[in-house]
Amino acid sequence: MEGKDSRDPHLDHGIQDALFRGLLAVLDSGQDATEMLAAVENFSRRHFEAEEHLMENHGYPNIDEHRAEHHRLLDEVVAMCALGPADPGLPEAVARVMAGMRTHIDEVDGKLVAFLAAQESPPPGRA
């Protein structure tokens, strides 16, 4: 999950990060960011759906808490995108949401990664 997962490109945090960085670049350039805002919102929504599907398939015990965190983050993304490309507060909102995403990846997704890794590892004494 840390990088690219070949089963579903929506699980790739690198793509999500690149979209946010691309959005900031478009804002910095003064170009219309309408399409980038839509792409960030769409990818974020699909990313969370794919991750929740993965958790369901693997019987992740903390799925409810993780899902609640996804809902909170998606609400932030939607609110950020609702500001619109001309809003002078948009770059700050993007930076704030990106920081929240990084914290989520490090802390919340980190627990999921550890759980999935433990499922893939053979039990002690059964190599």
C-alpha positions in Angstrom: 0.0 0.0 0.0 2.9 2.3 0.6 3.5 2.5 -3.1 1.9 1.1 -6.2 -0.5 -1.9 -5.7 -0.8 -3.7 -9.0 -4.3 -4.8 -8.3 -5.9 -1.4 -8.2 -4.2 1.9 -9.2 -6.5 3.7 -6.8 -4.6 2.2 -3.9 -1.4 4.0 -5.0 -0.7 6.9 -2.6 1.9 8.2 -5.1 -0.8 9.0 -7.6 -2.9 10.7 -4.9 0.1 12.8 -3.8 0.9 13.7 -7.4 -2.6 14.9 -8.0 -2.4 17.2 -5.0 1.0 18.5 -6.1 -0.3 19.0 -9.6 -3.2 21.0 -8.2 -0.8 23.2 -6.3 1.2 23.7 -9.5 -1.8 24.7 -11.5 -2.9 27.1 -8.8 0.6 28.6 -8.7 0.6 29.0 -12.5 -2.6 31.0 -12.4 -4.3 28.5 -14.8 -7.9 27.3 -14.3 -7.8 24.5 -11.7 -11.4 23.3 -12.2 -10.3 20.0 -13.8 -7.6 19.4 -11.2 -10.0 19.9 -8.4 -12.4 17.4 -9.9 -9.6 14.9 -10.4 -8.4 15.2 -6.8 -11.9 14.7 -5.5 -12.7 11.8 -7.8 -9.4 10.0 -7.1 -9.7 10.6 -3.3 -13.2 9.1 -3.4 -12.0 6.1 -5.5 -8.9 5.6 -3.3 -10.9 5.4 -0.1 -13.4 3.0 -1.7 -10.6 0.7 -3.0 -8.9 0.8 0.4 -12.1 -0.1 2.2 -12.7 -2.9 -0.2 -9.2 -4.2 0.5 -9.9 -4.0 4.3 -13.2 -5.9 3.9 -11.5 -8.6 1.8 -8.9 -9.2 4.4 -11.1 -9.0 7.5 -9.3 -5.9 8.9 -10.4 -5.6 12.5 -10.2 -1.8 12.6 -12.3 -1.2 9.5 -14.9 0.9 11.2 -12.4 3.4 12.7 -10.5 3.5 9.4 -13.7 4.1 7.4 -14.7 6.9 9.7 -11.3 8.5 9.1 -11.9 8.2 5.4 -15.3 9.9 5.7 -13.7 12.8 7.7 -10.9 13.2 5.1 -13.3 13.0 2.2 -15.5 15.7 3.8 -12.3 17.9 3.9 -11.5 17.2 0.3 -15.1 18.0 -0.8 -15.1 21.2 1.2 -11.7 22.2 -0.3 -12.9 21.6 -3.8 -16.1 23.5 -3.1 -14.0 26.6 -2.6 -13.5 26.8 -6.3 -10.4 27.6 -8.3 -10.6 31.4 -7.8 -10.8 31.3 -4.0 -7.7 32.9 -2.5 -7.8 30.5 0.4 -7.6 27.4 -1.8 -3.8 26.9 -1.8 -3.9 27.0 2.0 -6.8 24.5 2.1 -4.9 22.2 -0.3 -1.8 22.3 1.9 -4.0 21.6 5.0 -5.7 18.6 3.4 -2.4 17.3 2.0 -1.0 17.4 5.6 -4.0 15.5 6.9 -3.6 12.9 4.1 0.1 12.4 5.0 -0.8 12.0 8.7 -3.5 9.4 7.7 -1.1 7.5 5.5 1.6 7.4 8.2 -0.6 6.6 11.2 -3.9 5.0 10.1 -2.7 3.3 6.9 0.5 2.3 8.6 -1.6 0.0 10.9 -3.4 -1.5 7.9 0.0 -2.1 6.2 1.3 -3.9 9.3 -1.9 -6.0 9.4 -1.6 -7.0 5.8 2.1 -7.8 6.1 1.3 -10.1 9.1 -1.3 -11.9 7.0 1.3 -12.5 4.3 4.0 -13.8 6.6 4.0 -17.5 7.5 3.4 -18.2 11.2 6.5 -18.7 13.3 8.1 -22.1 12.7 6.3 -22.5 9.3 8.6 -21.1 6.8 
